[in-house]
Amino acid sequence: MWSVVVTVRTGDKERESGVSTGNFSVAYFLSHFHSDHYSGLGPSWCRGLVFCSAPTARLVSSVLSVPPQLVVSLDIGVRITVDGWGVTAVDANHCPGAVQFLFASTGSKAKRYVHTGDFHYTESMTRDPNLLEFVRADAVFLDTTYCNPKFTFPSREDSVDYIVNAIKRVKEESSVSGERVLCLIATYAVGKEKILLEVAQRCGCSIHVDSRKMKILTLLGFGGKNSVFTEDATGTDVHVLGWNLLGETLPYFQPNFVKLKEIMMERGYAKAVGFVPTGWMYETKKEGFAVRVKDSLEIHLVPYSEHSSYNELRDYVKFCTQRV
């Protein structure tokens, strides 16, 4: 049997509290709430404590039904001690609740490790006091999703502008013709919220989501009765759609116009415009963003990524390996 000692700093004082882990000999650290990372977690989970951010902890307990006594919520920037290792969670700028983990051992052979999880580098990370302590760490476990020179994207702001302006154009054309047009934005269960919030604010509309998505948005602090999101599909022409329903994204995009037409007709529209925001969609040799068209159906491929591009990865590694 062993225990976890959680160290919380408040001003100049330090408080320690023991958290019993029973007979567990392994601690688990979940960087964010994406299915390729939380596979295996569920109501029957019994292998050990799962450490994650507060937003992720709410999702793990409420959506996956992992026993709450096995989920440990970490405050951003607050160092805890787990079996002799200092652990600090810092923002990963990926999806809501995503964090990087900083691990530091103690003693004469102390080691420091950075585990980015899925992350999107931003220059502000170079000013994070916790990350600054880990410059020239012994190892960096890096998110290499786009570690290839061909993956150099437009800024996320430019990609959001593209979606917002396209929806504005559709709404203007619709008001002139009198024909309603269905706008569909493909997202994961968690992720792309920045796009949805920008569309709602700048296009002056609410956004339809299904009940599962609303539950997740509410747990993250975005949903609820007074939010921009609604479960009433008739109250807005902008709807959120599950990932891959508009087409398969790998190894290259294959549009599913049959499914898009089916959704369009089920919801009472004669025209539909879809948006697939992902870094895999960027075609560097072409001007502008790619659009697939068939009859009254359009699918826009928007290079919006919540991972780091190749150049951003280079900048992050330079920061982590700089001489101090």
URZI-V443053 format. One record per backbone hydrogen bond with DSSP energy under -1.0 kcal/mol. CO is the residue of the C=O (numbers start at 1). NH is the residue of the N-H. If there is no record, write none. Layout:
# URZI-V443053
co: (CO,CO)
nh: (NH,NH)
This chain:
# URZI-V443053
co: (2,4,5,6,8,10,13,15,17,19,21,22,28,31,32,34,34,38,42,49,50,51,52,53,54,55,56,57,58,59,59,60,67,68,70,72,75,80,82,85,86,87,88,89,90,92,95,98,100,101,102,103,104,107,111,112,112,113,114,115,119,122,123,124,125,128,129,131,132,134,139,141,144,146,148,150,151,155,156,157,158,159,160,161,162,163,164,165,166,167,168,169,170,171,172,173,174,182,183,184,185,192,193,194,195,196,197,198,199,200,207,208,210,211,212,213,214,215,216,217,217,218,224,228,230,232,237,238,239,241,242,246,248,254,256,257,258,259,260,261,262,263,264,265,271,272,273,274,275,276,278,279,283,290,292,294,296,297,298,299,300,302,302,309,310,311,312,313,314,315,316,317,320)
nh: (21,19,81,17,15,13,10,8,6,4,24,2,51,99,34,37,38,41,45,28,72,30,74,57,58,59,60,61,62,63,64,66,70,71,50,52,78,87,85,82,104,80,102,77,100,120,98,92,90,115,88,113,86,110,105,138,139,103,141,101,308,125,126,127,128,132,133,134,135,137,114,116,147,148,151,152,310,159,160,161,162,163,164,165,166,167,168,169,170,171,172,173,174,175,176,177,178,273,239,275,241,196,197,198,199,200,201,202,203,205,230,240,214,215,216,217,218,219,220,222,223,221,227,207,209,235,183,208,185,187,245,256,254,248,260,261,262,263,264,265,266,267,269,268,182,298,184,300,186,302,281,282,286,301,299,297,272,294,274,292,276,278,304,313,314,315,316,317,318,319,320,321,136)
